[in-house]
Amino acid sequence: METGKLPLGLLVTIRKGEIVREPQSGCLIRAEEEMIKLKGAGTGWCCILFDEEQDRCTRYEYRPVQCRAMACWDTAEIEQVMKAPRLNRADLLSGIEGLWALIEDHEHRCGVDAMGELAAAVGRREEKAEDRLMEMLRYDTVLRGLLTEKKTEAEHLDFLLGRSLDGLLGGFGLLLERKDGRIRPVPVSPDIS
């Protein structure tokens, strides 16, 4: 990423509070900080740059520092890299005034921690929690649509705004259900795959 040789469409922002798999233990935890990662291929987290047929990285010479430090037979170097401060969107975008203000507003209105609190409130059937959560989801969806109308590449949205909120609902034990012409969040067992 340091060289600018990885297009934004290959990146995703994991926002603070999202459910992630901790690499050393394999346990599911909430992200303690924002991090930028390479997207997974398809619906999984196998690296988008890995060519299974050729059994190699398609961007080897431009691979991120985490990939350069990875040695399956000796994980000491990658463990040190994982402890180092990570790049985040502010590091890369805060100088782009209008765009950065939009990202900050999105984070303020659609923060993952706030979404988790609302999801828990929906599970407890608190008054107005469902409406407030749906308002958050609508804002996220509308903003993504507006950005693509303004010529932002749709594949860049996962980097700029993080993953869409409706895609994160399962991790909070909710899914969207359409019933009687209305869409609403309903509790399910959490999707931790």
Phi and psi in degrees as a GROMACS rama.xvg file:
@    title "Ramachandran Plot"
@    xaxis  label "Phi"
@    yaxis  label "Psi"
@TYPE xy
-59.3199  -32.9982  GLU-2
-85.9277  -9.29073  THR-3
76.8922  14.8775  GLY-4
-90.7284  -1.606  LYS-5
-107.498  116.593  LEU-6
-63.2501  148.401  PRO-7
-56.1707  -30.4658  LEU-8
-63.424  -14.5517  GLY-9
-91.6402  -4.3409  LEU-10
-108.721  152.915  LEU-11
-135.696  141.859  VAL-12
-95.8408  122.298  THR-13
-93.1818  118.257  ILE-14
-89.8554  154.076  ARG-15
-52.3508  130.283  LYS-16
100.311  -14.9377  GLY-17
-70.3337  153.829  GLU-18
-78.1136  128.067  ILE-19
-135.387  158.881  VAL-20
-93.9797  122.083  ARG-21
-74.4205  120.518  GLU-22
-61.8426  -38.8402  PRO-23
-69.2252  -43.4245  GLN-24
-97.2735  -22.0929  SER-25
80.0313  0.793706  GLY-26
-77.6491  153.847  CYS-27
-88.4762  130.435  LEU-28
-139.383  169.349  ILE-29
-88.9133  134.389  ARG-30
-60.8809  129.166  ALA-31
-83.0146  -17.4356  GLU-32
-150.187  164.455  GLU-33
-71.3754  145.33  GLU-34
-146.874  149.54  MET-35
-103.071  131.339  ILE-36
-131.542  162.634  LYS-37
-71.9217  142.807  LEU-38
-65.4864  158.087  LYS-39
-85.9259  158.09  GLY-40
-81.8276  134.975  ALA-41
61.2074  -132.306  GLY-42
-97.5927  -1.75876  THR-43
-100.736  -170.062  GLY-44
-111.057  14.0057  TRP-45
-62.4075  135.253  CYS-46
-53.5689  132.388  CYS-47
-64.3735  -20.5899  ILE-48
-90.0505  -8.30904  LEU-49
-84.2785  125.025  PHE-50
-96.9997  105.613  ASP-51
-63.6757  -39.0971  GLU-52
-62.8799  -40.5665  GLU-53
-91.737  -8.57015  GLN-54
54.4122  49.6035  ASP-55
-159.519  166.683  ARG-56
-81.088  134.839  CYS-57
-82.1762  -11.5787  THR-58
-130.215  39.91  ARG-59
-49.8089  -47.5543  TYR-60
-69.3017  -16.22  GLU-61
-113.755  16.7374  TYR-62
-65.0511  150.142  ARG-63
-64.697  162.978  PRO-64
-58.271  -35.8639  VAL-65
-62.0077  -38.6045  GLN-66
-70.2159  -39.5563  CYS-67
-64.2246  -31.4952  ARG-68
-84.4982  -10.6012  ALA-69
-77.3031  122.751  MET-70
-137.056  107.533  ALA-71
-56.6452  -30.8839  CYS-72
-81.5678  -15.0185  TRP-73
-149.408  104.384  ASP-74
-89.8442  4.65452  THR-75
-58.3275  -45.2019  ALA-76
-66.425  -44.2485  GLU-77
-66.6699  -33.9771  ILE-78
-64.3076  -37.708  GLU-79
-66.6931  -42.9389  GLN-80
-61.3944  -40.3658  VAL-81
-67.0803  -22.0833  MET-82
-83.4741  -19.0483  LYS-83
-73.5981  153.566  ALA-84
-57.2451  140.575  PRO-85
-102.173  153.755  ARG-86
-65.758  147.286  LEU-87
-135.513  179.33  ASN-88
-62.5241  -35.6316  ARG-89
-61.59  -39.1457  ALA-90
-58.8148  -35.8059  ASP-91
-97.8808  -26.6725  LEU-92
-121.579  -8.45368  LEU-93
-63.163  -20.4683  SER-94
-79.1859  -9.57004  GLY-95
-96.5665  89.0639  ILE-96
-51.0584  -58.8552  GLU-97
-62.8219  -42.8274  GLY-98
-66.5731  -44.5057  LEU-99
-64.3367  -39.1337  TRP-100
-61.2013  -39.2111  ALA-101
-65.272  -43.318  LEU-102
-64.5568  -42.3821  ILE-103
-63.474  -40.5823  GLU-104
-63.4662  -43.0418  ASP-105
-60.4389  -44.0423  HIS-106
-63.8854  -38.8403  GLU-107
-64.5247  -44.5856  HIS-108
-82.3735  -26.2655  ARG-109
-128.983  33.0524  CYS-110
-60.8668  143.514  GLY-111
-65.6427  -37.5166  VAL-112
-62.1369  -43.7827  ASP-113
-64.4911  -38.0081  ALA-114
-62.631  -41.5698  MET-115
-62.347  -40.4339  GLY-116
-64.3332  -42.5926  GLU-117
-66.4272  -39.4329  LEU-118
-61.062  -42.9729  ALA-119
-63.3109  -40.0559  ALA-120
-65.4342  -37.2424  ALA-121
-62.8614  -43.4156  VAL-122
-60.0709  -32.8225  GLY-123
-87.4192  0.602102  ARG-124
60.5242  39.2525  ARG-125
-71.0385  143.24  GLU-126
-58.4882  134.385  GLU-127
72.2292  -6.9872  LYS-128
-62.7114  -43.0799  ALA-129
-60.5424  -44.7239  GLU-130
-63.1798  -42.2871  ASP-131
-67.1154  -38.4086  ARG-132
-66.3119  -42.8548  LEU-133
-64.3041  -35.9302  MET-134
-62.943  -41.256  GLU-135
-63.0848  -44.8999  MET-136
-63.657  -41.3859  LEU-137
-63.3935  -43.5233  ARG-138
-59.3556  -46.7918  TYR-139
-58.3662  -46.5179  ASP-140
-65.5407  -45.0124  THR-141
-64.3312  -44.567  VAL-142
-61.3754  -42.0977  LEU-143
-61.3565  -41.3088  ARG-144
-64.8033  -42.8268  GLY-145
-63.2618  -41.4803  LEU-146
-63.009  -39.6308  LEU-147
-70.7512  -32.8701  THR-148
-64.0534  -32.5353  GLU-149
-86.4202  18.0214  LYS-150
79.0568  16.7146  LYS-151
-77.3263  131.726  THR-152
-63.1503  130.663  GLU-153
-56.8111  -33.96  ALA-154
-70.8614  -12.2438  GLU-155
-87.5269  -13.1622  HIS-156
-63.5364  -35.3813  LEU-157
-63.2554  -30.5766  ASP-158
-78.7358  -48.9245  PHE-159
-66.5105  -44.7378  LEU-160
-112.73  -4.45741  LEU-161
81.664  179.601  GLY-162
-67.1937  151.312  ARG-163
-63.0206  146.701  SER-164
-64.2199  -37.0299  LEU-165
-64.2341  -27.306  ASP-166
-74.8109  -17.4234  GLY-167
-93.9217  -11.2579  LEU-168
-56.126  -40.9982  LEU-169
-56.9136  -35.7242  GLY-170
-67.1168  -16.9665  GLY-171
-105.342  13.1639  PHE-172
77.8975  24.6374  GLY-173
-130.075  155.903  LEU-174
-140.759  160.165  LEU-175
-89.2078  132.745  LEU-176
-123.403  135.057  GLU-177
-99.8941  120.517  ARG-178
-147.259  130.72  LYS-179
55.1229  39.4979  ASP-180
74.433  10.8873  GLY-181
-125.78  142.529  ARG-182
-102.9  132.4  ILE-183
-148.688  154.225  ARG-184
-80.7299  137.638  PRO-185
-130.386  143.416  VAL-186
-67.5714  139.669  PRO-187
-142.24  175.627  VAL-188
-72.1646  141.116  SER-189
-57.7111  140.903  PRO-190
-89.8524  105.821  ASP-191
-116.436  27.1197  ILE-192
